[in-house]
Amino acid sequence: MLDGADPSLLYEWQAFYNLHPFGEERQDIRSANICLAIMQAMGAKKKGGGQFKLDDFMPHFGKSQPTTQIDPVTAQAVMKDRYGKK
């Protein structure tokens, strides 16, 4: 399809996208908006107070969370505390 496409078709699709965005990012915004509306309707607040914002429900790809190394004994204690002793 791309081999036979005229550059004007690409410009037309870009103009359409600017008026009516589509794709995964747009879906993420819609889903985050629904989550925000539900939290506001329930009167939920953030830990420590404050209102939720749309960005609180948006996925952030590419940002890695800092990880810390813990020794196996501490990790085992955390797992037992969190999930019970078995």
DSSP file (Angstrom, degrees, kcal/mol; ACC not computed):
  #  RESIDUE AA STRUCTURE BP1 BP2  ACC     N-H-->O    O-->H-N    N-H-->O    O-->H-N    TCO  KAPPA ALPHA  PHI   PSI    X-CA   Y-CA   Z-CA
    1    1 A M              0   0    0      0, 0.0     4,-0.5     0, 0.0     3,-0.4   0.000 360.0 360.0 360.0 -42.6    0.0    0.0    0.0
    2    2 A L    >   +     0   0    0      1,-0.2     3,-0.7     2,-0.2     0, 0.0   0.834 360.0  60.0 -66.9 -31.0    2.8    2.4    0.9
    3    3 A D  T 3  S+     0   0    0      1,-0.2    -1,-0.2     3,-0.0     0, 0.0   0.873 112.1  38.6 -64.0 -35.4    4.6    1.8   -2.4
    4    4 A G  T 3  S+     0   0    0     -3,-0.4    -1,-0.2     2,-0.1     2,-0.2   0.418  93.2 113.0 -95.0   2.0    1.5    3.1   -4.3
    5    5 A A    <   -     0   0    0     -3,-0.7    -3,-0.0    -4,-0.5     3,-0.0  -0.530  62.0-134.3 -81.4 140.2    0.6    5.9   -1.9
    6    6 A D    >>  -     0   0    0     -2,-0.2     3,-1.6     1,-0.1     4,-1.0  -0.682  19.9-122.0 -86.2 142.3    0.9    9.5   -3.0
    7    7 A P  H 3> S+     0   0    0      0, 0.0     4,-1.9     0, 0.0     5,-0.2   0.811 112.4  64.5 -55.8 -29.2    2.6   11.9   -0.5
    8    8 A S  H 3> S+     0   0    0      1,-0.2     4,-2.0     2,-0.2     5,-0.1   0.828  95.8  58.0 -64.4 -28.9   -0.6   14.0   -0.6
    9    9 A L  H <> S+     0   0    0     -3,-1.6     4,-2.3     2,-0.2    -1,-0.2   0.899 104.3  51.1 -65.5 -40.4   -2.4   11.0    1.0
   10   10 A L  H  X S+     0   0    0     -4,-1.0     4,-2.4     1,-0.2    -2,-0.2   0.924 110.1  48.9 -61.3 -45.0    0.0   11.1    3.9
   11   11 A Y  H  X S+     0   0    0     -4,-1.9     4,-2.3     1,-0.2    -1,-0.2   0.871 109.5  53.1 -62.8 -36.5   -0.6   14.8    4.4
   12   12 A E  H  X S+     0   0    0     -4,-2.0     4,-2.2     2,-0.2    -1,-0.2   0.920 109.9  47.0 -64.8 -43.9   -4.4   14.1    4.3
   13   13 A W  H  X S+     0   0    0     -4,-2.3     4,-2.6     2,-0.2    -2,-0.2   0.879 110.7  52.9 -66.0 -37.1   -4.1   11.5    7.0
   14   14 A Q  H  X S+     0   0    0     -4,-2.4     4,-2.0     2,-0.2    -2,-0.2   0.915 109.9  48.0 -63.3 -42.2   -1.9   13.8    9.1
   15   15 A A  H  X S+     0   0    0     -4,-2.3     4,-1.4     2,-0.2    -2,-0.2   0.906 111.9  49.9 -64.6 -41.2   -4.6   16.6    8.8
   16   16 A F  H  X S+     0   0    0     -4,-2.2     4,-3.1     1,-0.2     3,-0.3   0.918 109.4  51.5 -62.8 -43.1   -7.3   14.1    9.8
   17   17 A Y  H  < S+     0   0    0     -4,-2.6    -1,-0.2     1,-0.2    -2,-0.2   0.877 105.8  55.4 -62.2 -38.1   -5.2   12.9   12.8
   18   18 A N  H  < S+     0   0    0     -4,-2.0    -1,-0.2     1,-0.2    -2,-0.2   0.848 115.8  38.1 -63.9 -33.4   -4.8   16.5   14.0
   19   19 A L  H  < S+     0   0    0     -4,-1.4    -2,-0.2    -3,-0.3    -1,-0.2   0.877 135.2  18.3 -82.4 -40.7   -8.6   16.9   13.9
   20   20 A H  S  < S-     0   0    0     -4,-3.1    -1,-0.2    -5,-0.2    -2,-0.2  -0.740  80.9-154.1-135.1  83.0   -9.6   13.5   15.2
   21   21 A P        +     0   0    0      0, 0.0     2,-0.3     0, 0.0    -3,-0.1  -0.234  18.6 177.9 -60.2 147.2   -6.6   11.7   17.0
   22   22 A F        +     0   0    0      4,-0.0     3,-0.2     5,-0.0     2,-0.2  -0.900  26.3  64.7-141.1 168.1   -6.7    7.9   17.0
   23   23 A G  S  > S-     0   0    0     -2,-0.3     4,-1.7     1,-0.2     3,-0.2  -0.527  93.1 -44.3 110.0-175.4   -4.6    5.1   18.2
   24   24 A E  H  > S+     0   0    0      1,-0.2     4,-2.4     2,-0.2     5,-0.2   0.857 128.1  55.8 -63.9 -40.3   -3.3    3.7   21.5
   25   25 A E  H  > S+     0   0    0      1,-0.2     4,-1.8     2,-0.2    -1,-0.2   0.912 108.7  48.7 -61.2 -40.4   -2.3    7.0   23.1
   26   26 A R  H  > S+     0   0    0      1,-0.2     4,-2.1     2,-0.2    -1,-0.2   0.881 109.7  52.3 -65.8 -37.8   -5.9    8.3   22.6
   27   27 A Q  H  X S+     0   0    0     -4,-1.7     4,-2.6     1,-0.2    -2,-0.2   0.890 106.7  53.6 -64.4 -39.1   -7.3    5.1   24.1
   28   28 A D  H  X S+     0   0    0     -4,-2.4     4,-2.5     1,-0.2    -1,-0.2   0.894 108.0  50.2 -62.5 -39.7   -5.0    5.6   27.2
   29   29 A I  H  X S+     0   0    0     -4,-1.8     4,-2.2     2,-0.2    -1,-0.2   0.916 110.7  49.3 -64.7 -43.0   -6.4    9.1   27.6
   30   30 A R  H  X S+     0   0    0     -4,-2.1     4,-1.9     2,-0.2    -2,-0.2   0.931 113.0  46.5 -62.4 -45.2  -10.0    7.9   27.4
   31   31 A S  H  X S+     0   0    0     -4,-2.6     4,-2.3     1,-0.2    -2,-0.2   0.907 112.1  50.3 -64.7 -41.7   -9.4    5.1   29.9
   32   32 A A  H  X S+     0   0    0     -4,-2.5     4,-2.6     1,-0.2    -1,-0.2   0.875 108.2  54.1 -63.5 -36.9   -7.6    7.5   32.3
   33   33 A N  H  X S+     0   0    0     -4,-2.2     4,-2.3     2,-0.2    -1,-0.2   0.892 108.0  49.1 -64.8 -40.1  -10.5    9.9   32.0
   34   34 A I  H  X S+     0   0    0     -4,-1.9     4,-2.2     2,-0.2    -2,-0.2   0.928 111.7  49.0 -63.9 -45.7  -12.9    7.2   33.0
   35   35 A C  H  X S+     0   0    0     -4,-2.3     4,-2.5     1,-0.2    -2,-0.2   0.914 111.1  50.3 -60.2 -43.4  -10.8    6.2   36.0
   36   36 A L  H  X S+     0   0    0     -4,-2.6     4,-2.5     1,-0.2    -1,-0.2   0.914 109.6  50.6 -62.0 -43.7  -10.5    9.9   37.1
   37   37 A A  H  X S+     0   0    0     -4,-2.3     4,-2.3     1,-0.2    -1,-0.2   0.896 110.8  49.2 -62.4 -40.6  -14.3   10.3   36.8
   38   38 A I  H  X S+     0   0    0     -4,-2.2     4,-1.8     2,-0.2    -2,-0.2   0.935 111.9  47.8 -64.7 -46.0  -14.9    7.2   39.0
   39   39 A M  H  X>S+     0   0    0     -4,-2.5     5,-2.3     1,-0.2     4,-0.6   0.900 113.5  47.8 -63.1 -40.3  -12.4    8.3   41.6
   40   40 A Q  H ><5S+     0   0    0     -4,-2.5     3,-0.7     1,-0.2    -1,-0.2   0.888 109.5  52.9 -67.6 -38.6  -13.9   11.8   41.7
   41   41 A A  H 3<5S+     0   0    0     -4,-2.3    -1,-0.2     1,-0.2    -2,-0.2   0.837 110.0  48.9 -65.5 -32.0  -17.5   10.4   42.0
   42   42 A M  H 3<5S-     0   0    0     -4,-1.8    -1,-0.2    -5,-0.2    -2,-0.2   0.592 111.9-122.7 -81.5 -10.6  -16.4    8.3   44.9
   43   43 A G  T <<5 +     0   0    0     -3,-0.7    -3,-0.2    -4,-0.6    -2,-0.1   0.726  51.3 168.1  76.1  21.0  -14.8   11.3   46.6
   44   44 A A      < -     0   0    0     -5,-2.3     8,-0.4    -6,-0.2     2,-0.3  -0.364  15.7-164.5 -71.1 147.2  -11.4    9.6   46.7
   45   45 A K        -     0   0    0      6,-0.1     6,-0.2    -2,-0.1     3,-0.1  -0.901  25.0 -98.5-127.6 158.2   -8.3   11.5   47.6
   46   46 A K    >   -     0   0    0      4,-2.3     3,-2.4    -2,-0.3     2,-0.2  -0.282  54.3 -82.5 -67.8 159.0   -4.6   10.8   47.2
   47   47 A K  T 3  S+     0   0    0      1,-0.3    -1,-0.1    -2,-0.0     0, 0.0  -0.471 124.8  23.5 -60.1 131.6   -2.7    9.6   50.2
   48   48 A G  T 3  S-     0   0    0     -2,-0.2    -1,-0.3    -3,-0.1    -2,-0.1   0.479 130.6 -78.9  86.9   2.1   -1.8   12.6   52.2
   49   49 A G  S <  S+     0   0    0     -3,-2.4     2,-0.1     1,-0.2    -4,-0.0  -0.130  79.0 109.6  93.0 168.3   -4.7   14.6   50.7
   50   50 A G        -     0   0    0     -5,-0.1    -4,-2.3    -2,-0.1     2,-0.2  -0.073  63.9 -78.4 104.2 154.9   -5.2   16.2   47.3
   51   51 A Q        -     0   0    0     -6,-0.2     2,-0.1     1,-0.1    -6,-0.1  -0.554  43.3-111.0 -87.1 150.0   -7.2   15.6   44.2
   52   52 A F        -     0   0    0     -8,-0.4     2,-0.3    -2,-0.2    -1,-0.1  -0.480  31.1-153.1 -73.8 151.9   -6.4   13.1   41.6
   53   53 A K    >   -     0   0    0     -2,-0.1     3,-1.5     1,-0.1     4,-0.4  -0.843  29.6-106.7-122.3 162.1   -5.3   14.4   38.2
   54   54 A L  G >  S+     0   0    0     -2,-0.3     3,-1.8     1,-0.3     4,-0.3   0.869 117.9  61.4 -55.6 -39.1   -5.6   12.8   34.7
   55   55 A D  G >  S+     0   0    0      1,-0.3     3,-0.9     2,-0.2    -1,-0.3   0.741  89.6  70.3 -63.6 -23.0   -1.9   12.1   34.7
   56   56 A D  G <  S+     0   0    0     -3,-1.5    -1,-0.3     1,-0.2    -2,-0.2   0.738 105.7  39.6 -65.0 -21.2   -2.2    9.9   37.8
   57   57 A F  G <  S+     0   0    0     -3,-1.8    -1,-0.2    -4,-0.4    -2,-0.2   0.341  93.2 103.2-110.7   3.4   -4.0    7.3   35.6
   58   58 A M  S <  S-     0   0    0     -3,-0.9     2,-0.2    -4,-0.3   -29,-0.1  -0.713  73.2-121.2 -88.8 136.1   -1.9    7.6   32.5
   59   59 A P        -     0   0    0      0, 0.0     2,-0.6     0, 0.0    -2,-0.1  -0.528  19.9-152.5 -72.1 142.8    0.7    4.9   31.7
   60   60 A H    >   -     0   0    0     -2,-0.2     3,-0.6     3,-0.1     2,-0.2  -0.887  13.9-166.2-120.2  99.0    4.3    6.2   31.5
   61   61 A F  T 3   +     0   0    0     -2,-0.6     3,-0.1     1,-0.2     0, 0.0  -0.561  66.8  26.3 -85.7 147.2    6.3    4.0   29.2
   62   62 A G  T 3  S+     0   0    0     -2,-0.2     2,-0.8     1,-0.2    -1,-0.2   0.276  87.2 113.7  89.4 -12.4   10.1    4.2   29.0
   63   63 A K    <   -     0   0    0     -3,-0.6     2,-0.3     0, 0.0    -1,-0.2  -0.833  57.0-151.1 -94.2 113.6   10.5    5.6   32.5
   64   64 A S        -     0   0    0     -2,-0.8    -3,-0.0    -3,-0.1     3,-0.0  -0.629  10.8-127.0 -86.3 142.1   12.3    3.0   34.6
   65   65 A Q        -     0   0    0     -2,-0.3     2,-0.2     1,-0.1    -1,-0.0  -0.658  31.3-106.5 -83.1 138.7   11.7    2.8   38.3
   66   66 A P        -     0   0    0      0, 0.0     2,-0.4     0, 0.0    -1,-0.1  -0.448  38.2-153.4 -65.5 136.1   14.8    2.9   40.4
   67   67 A T        -     0   0    0     -2,-0.2     2,-0.4    -3,-0.0    -3,-0.0  -0.857   5.2-154.4-112.8 147.5   15.6   -0.5   41.9
   68   68 A T        -     0   0    0     -2,-0.4     2,-0.4     2,-0.0     0, 0.0  -0.933  17.2-125.3-119.3 145.6   17.4   -1.3   45.0
   69   69 A Q        -     0   0    0     -2,-0.4     2,-0.4     0, 0.0    -2,-0.0  -0.745  28.8-176.7 -88.2 131.6   19.2   -4.5   45.8
   70   70 A I        -     0   0    0     -2,-0.4    -2,-0.0     2,-0.0     0, 0.0  -0.951  30.0-105.2-126.1 152.6   18.2   -6.3   49.0
   71   71 A D     >  -     0   0    0     -2,-0.4     4,-2.3     1,-0.1     3,-0.3  -0.336  32.9-110.8 -73.5 157.8   19.8   -9.4   50.4
   72   72 A P  H  > S+     0   0    0      0, 0.0     4,-2.4     0, 0.0     5,-0.2   0.824 115.4  55.5 -59.7 -34.4   17.9  -12.7   50.1
   73   73 A V  H  > S+     0   0    0      2,-0.2     4,-2.0     1,-0.2     5,-0.1   0.923 110.4  45.0 -66.0 -43.5   17.1  -12.9   53.9
   74   74 A T  H  > S+     0   0    0     -3,-0.3     4,-2.3     2,-0.2    -1,-0.2   0.902 112.3  52.4 -65.3 -41.2   15.4   -9.5   53.8
   75   75 A A  H  X S+     0   0    0     -4,-2.3     4,-2.3     1,-0.2    -2,-0.2   0.899 109.3  49.7 -61.5 -41.0   13.5  -10.3   50.6
   76   76 A Q  H  X S+     0   0    0     -4,-2.4     4,-2.4     2,-0.2    -1,-0.2   0.896 110.1  50.4 -65.1 -40.0   12.2  -13.5   52.3
   77   77 A A  H  X S+     0   0    0     -4,-2.0     4,-2.4     2,-0.2    -2,-0.2   0.898 110.3  49.9 -64.7 -40.3   11.1  -11.6   55.3
   78   78 A V  H  X S+     0   0    0     -4,-2.3     4,-2.6     2,-0.2    -2,-0.2   0.918 111.5  48.4 -63.8 -43.7    9.3   -9.1   53.2
   79   79 A M  H  X S+     0   0    0     -4,-2.3     4,-2.9     2,-0.2     5,-0.2   0.900 112.1  48.4 -65.2 -40.6    7.5  -11.8   51.2
   80   80 A K  H  X S+     0   0    0     -4,-2.4     4,-1.6     2,-0.2    -1,-0.2   0.911 114.0  47.3 -64.7 -41.3    6.5  -13.7   54.4
   81   81 A D  H  < S+     0   0    0     -4,-2.4    -2,-0.2    -5,-0.2    -1,-0.2   0.909 118.6  40.7 -65.2 -41.5    5.2  -10.4   55.9
   82   82 A R  H  < S+     0   0    0     -4,-2.6    -2,-0.2    -5,-0.2    -1,-0.2   0.895 130.1  23.4 -76.1 -41.4    3.3   -9.5   52.8
   83   83 A Y  H  < S-     0   0    0     -4,-2.9    -3,-0.2     1,-0.2    -2,-0.2   0.344 110.9-104.5-113.6   5.6    1.9  -12.9   51.8
   84   84 A G     <  -     0   0    0     -4,-1.6     2,-0.6    -5,-0.2    -1,-0.2   0.028  43.0 -65.0  90.7 159.9    1.8  -14.8   55.0
   85   85 A K              0   0    0      1,-0.2    -5,-0.0    -4,-0.1    -4,-0.0  -0.736 360.0 360.0 -89.1 122.5    3.9  -17.6   56.4
   86   86 A K              0   0    0     -2,-0.6    -1,-0.2     0, 0.0    -2,-0.0   0.296 360.0 360.0-136.6 360.0    3.7  -20.8   54.4
